[in-house]
C-alpha cells in the first residue's frame, strides 16, 4: 500500500510528462523484471518488503493509466462503455486469481509457479501495450498525412523504419 501511495501520484505526473502509453509500457516491463529479479530470489523478509515497496511504485500503473489510455484508444465518448467492458472482463480473473495461486502453491509446495506466472503476465502486458503504442503512432501518422496538422500534442511525427516504429520516442 505504501509503495502504491507514493507511486500512483508519481506515475500520474510522469504519464503527463512522457505519455500515458509510454509510461504504461515501461512500468509494466519494470514490474515484470522486478518480479523475476527480486521477488523470486527473495530469501528474507526484508528483501520481500523492499520488493513490495519498489514493486508497488510501478505496479499501480494500471489503475492510474487505464482511463486515460482508454480515452486515447477509444475516444472520450466511448469511455463509459470501454470501462464497463474492461471491468466485466476483469471480474473472472480477479475473482479466481488467489485460488489459482493457492492451488499452484498446494501442488508444488512453492510460490515459484505463481511468481513466474505473475512476471510473465506483466511482461506480456507490456508487449501488448507496445502494440497499442505502435497502433497509436500509426494512427497519428495517418491523421497527419490526411491533414496538414501535426501530431495530437503538436509535435511533428518523423518517419522511421517499419520495424522500429513501436520503439520511437513519441509522446503517446
C-alpha positions, 0 to 999 in steps of 0.5 A: 500500500505504501509503495502504491501511495507514493507511486500512483501520484508519481506515475500520474505526473510522469504519464503527463510528462512522457505519455500515458502509453509510454509510461504504461509500457515501461512500468509494466516491463519494470514490474515484470523484471522486478518480479523475476529479479527480486521477488523470486530470489527473495530469501528474507523478509526484508528483501520481500518488503523492499520488493513490495515497496519498489514493486508497488511504485510501478505496479499501480500503473494500471489503475492510474493509466487505464482511463486515460489510455482508454480515452486515447484508444477509444475516444472520450465518448466511448469511455463509459462503455470501454470501462464497463467492458474492461471491468466485466472482463476483469471480474473472472480473473480477479475473482479466481486469481488467489485460488489459482495461486493457492492451488499452484502453491498446494501442488508444488509446495512453492510460490515459484509457479505463481511468481513466474506466472505473475512476471510473465503476465506483466511482461506480456502486458507490456508487449501488448501495450507496445502494440497499442503504442505502435497502433497509436503512432500509426494512427497519428501518422495517418491523421497527419498525412490526411491533414496538414496538422501535426501530431495530437500534442503538436509535435511533428511525427518523423518517419522511421523504419517499419520495424522500429516504429513501436520503439520511437520516442513519441509522446503517446 
